[in-house]
Amino acid sequence: MQRVDVVYALLVQEGKVLMVKNKKYNNWTLPGGRVEKGETLEQASIREVKEETGLTVKIGALAAVNEAFRKQENNHVLFFTFIAELTGGELGIQDTDGILDVKWQEMSYANECMPYYNKGIENLLSTSVPYLFQGLQ
């Protein structure tokens, strides 16, 4: 199995969660995607949010780490979810090949779409840990 790192950005505004509808899996998730070679988790998160939603963000603390074996794709995936802060941009689909829709969804709907966050989005916002890229060593 090939190891794949995926990042997600959790943006919450006025009790709503920014979500994207992916074409590949026809599901709603947080904005995010695969980390490219030579990219930090933070850089990948910022890039993915911009590509999928048109928004610019600042990445904060790490909210969750999930893991899965995807047999069909022969991947061992690590999912890193970061709390993000909106800093600019205009909401709109940028990646029309991969994204069907982007919108602010109710917290309850986000929790239904993403049951792998066991105690819900609210819990992620209160139990995060610092993230730090230590640079080239």
N, C-alpha and C positions, 0 to 999 in steps of 0.2 A: 504494500500500500504506500502511496505517495503522501507525504505530509503536506498539508495545505493550511495556511493561516488566513483567517477571515476576520475582518473588523466590522463592528457596527457602532453607530453613533446614536445615543439616546438623547433626543431633544424634547423637552416638555415645555409647553407654553400655555398658560391659562388652563391648566388641567388636561390639555390635549397632547398627544404624542405624534410626532412627525413620522409617517410611515410611507413606504413605497410598495407598489404592487409589481412583483417580478413576473416577467413573461415566462422564463424558463420553468418555474415551479407553479405559476399561477396562484401566488400567495402574497399576503401582506407581511412585510417585515420592517425592521428599522433600516434606514439607509446604510449601505455598507457593501463590502465585497472583498475580493482576494487581495492580499498584500503582495505587491510586486517585488521582484529581486532588488535588493539594495535600498528598500524603503523601510522606514520605521513604522511601527503600528500607528503612531500619531499621524505621520505624513499620509499613510494609506487612508485613515479615517477622514481626514480633511479632504483629500482628493475624491474619495468615493461620494461623500456628501455633496460636493460641488458638482460632480459628474451626473449624479442621479436627481438632484433637487434644485440646482442653481444657487443654493445657499452657501455662505461662508461661515465656518464655525471655528471655535477654539475648543480643543480637546482637554478635558479635565481628568477626573479620577476614573479608575477602572471599576466598573460596576459588576461585571460577571465574566467568568470564563466557562465556556461549555465545550464539550468534546463529542465527536461522533465518528463512527466508521461508516462510510458510504460505500457499500459493496458495489453498487451499480457503477459508480465512478472510480472505484478502487482507490479511494482517498481516506486518509485519517485527518479529520478536520478539527482544528482548534479555533473556536469562535471567541473573540475578545470584544466585549461590549463596554464602550466608554460613555460617560456622561459628557455631553457637549453643550456649548453655549453658542447661541446664534449671534453672529457679529455683522452680517450683511448679506447682500444678494437679493435676488427676487425669485420667489417660489415658482418652479416650472420644470417640467421634464426636460432634462438635457440628453440623457441616454435613451433615445427612442427605440433603439434595438433591444434593450434589456428591460426597460421600465414601461409599464402600462399606465400607471397613475401615481400621483404623489399628493398626499393631503394630511392635514391634521386630524387625527382620529381620537375619539373618546377613549379615556384610559381603560374602561371596561372592555371595549372592543379590542384594544391592543393586547390586553391580557388574554382574551379568547384566542386571538391569532397566534400568540406566542406563549403557549403553555409551558415551554421549557424554562421560562423564568418562574420557577415554582411558586414563589410567594408574590408574584406580580411585579409590575413596573414600580409601584410605590416602594416596595422593599429595596429595589435596586438603588433608588435615590437616597436611601438612608444607610446603606451598608457598603458604600464604596471604599476602595483603598487607593492610595497614591500610585501614580504611574510615572516612571522616570526613565528616560533613555540615557544611559550612562556614557554614550559616545563611543568612539573608536578607542579600543584599548590594546 
